[in-house]
Amino acid sequence: MSGTDTAKRQQVLILGPAERVRFLAGHLLLLGYRAAGAKDVAAALRMLSLASPPIRVGLLASDHGLADSAAALREIATLSPQPLEWIAIGHRPGAAEIETLRAAGVHFALFDPFSDEELRFVVTEAHHAGSPERLRFEQRVPTLIRARVTTKTGERVAVVCNLSKLGAYLATPRPAMRGGTLQMQLPLEAGEVEIQGLVMWNNVPGNLRRPNVPVGMGVRFTGASGDATAALERFIVERAKAYRL
């Protein structure tokens, strides 16, 4: 990958200790982003003032207490040339620590351990938070569920990267064509549910509509039983706790 290609990527600010910054920067690079590391408020403000286009998302990384950084976030919010959506990354905090982070303006969270797909999803969600171009009427959550998918070309296994009551994104090396129909068997804690869907778009080698999204297809649900819909709603409500404070 050329330096020019990397320079065009969206930047993500990482505020935290050097080792944690290097770890997250490497993962962000693989996911199609580039990182701007900062060990303290001064370094963060310097990165924000120099960034073009402006940085919209910050990762608050800590190996200790996330809430200890709340004062730093408030200072950055006061002095930064633009607002940021913050994602708290680290151990799962207690109730008091969560309230402190919320008060400092942190809306998203990703607790250890997490997968690349979860990191990709939460960073993408934070980038589009409040954007009228990406309004969603139903909550969408990241998952790593393996589902059986049947199309006119046969059955395959796909990884459900994100999921809502209205649809899902399925990572698979053999995505169906846009406009194709499918049937999906989705294993949830309440049991396997069957859902029918329509392929709205696909991401394929040679025509990556979204380079920071795995090869696969975006699906809109077109049919499910009442029990399946209820099970899906319960799963989404519970799963949402993993990435929003």
Stockholm file with secondary structure:
# STOCKHOLM 1.0

chainA/1-245         MSGTDTAKRQQVLILGPAERVRFLAGHLLLLGYRAAGAKDVAAALRMLSLASPPIRVGLLASDHGLADSAAALREIATLSPQPLEWIAIGHRPGAAEIETLRAAGVHFALFDPFSDEELRFVVTEAHHAGSPERLRFEQRVPTLIRARVTTKTGERVAVVCNLSKLGAYLATPRPAMRGGTLQMQLPLEAGEVEIQGLVMWNNVPGNLRRPNVPVGMGVRFTGASGDATAALERFIVERAKAYRL
#=GR chainA/1-245 SS CCHHHHHTSCEEEEESCHHHHHHHHHHHHHTTCEEEEESSHHHHHHHHHHCSSCCCEEEEECSSCGGGGHHHHHHHHHHCSSCCEEEEEESCCCHHHHHHHHHTTEEEEEESSCCHHHHHHHHHHHHTTTCGGGCCSSCCEEEEEEEEEEETTEEEEEEEEEECSSEEEEECSSCCCTTCEEEEEEEETTEEEEEEEEEEEEEBTTBCSSTTSCSEEEEEEEEECHHHHHHHHHHHHHHHTTTBC
#=GC SS_cons         CCHHHHHTSCEEEEESCHHHHHHHHHHHHHTTCEEEEESSHHHHHHHHHHCSSCCCEEEEECSSCGGGGHHHHHHHHHHCSSCCEEEEEESCCCHHHHHHHHHTTEEEEEESSCCHHHHHHHHHHHHTTTCGGGCCSSCCEEEEEEEEEEETTEEEEEEEEEECSSEEEEECSSCCCTTCEEEEEEEETTEEEEEEEEEEEEEBTTBCSSTTSCSEEEEEEEEECHHHHHHHHHHHHHHHTTTBC
//
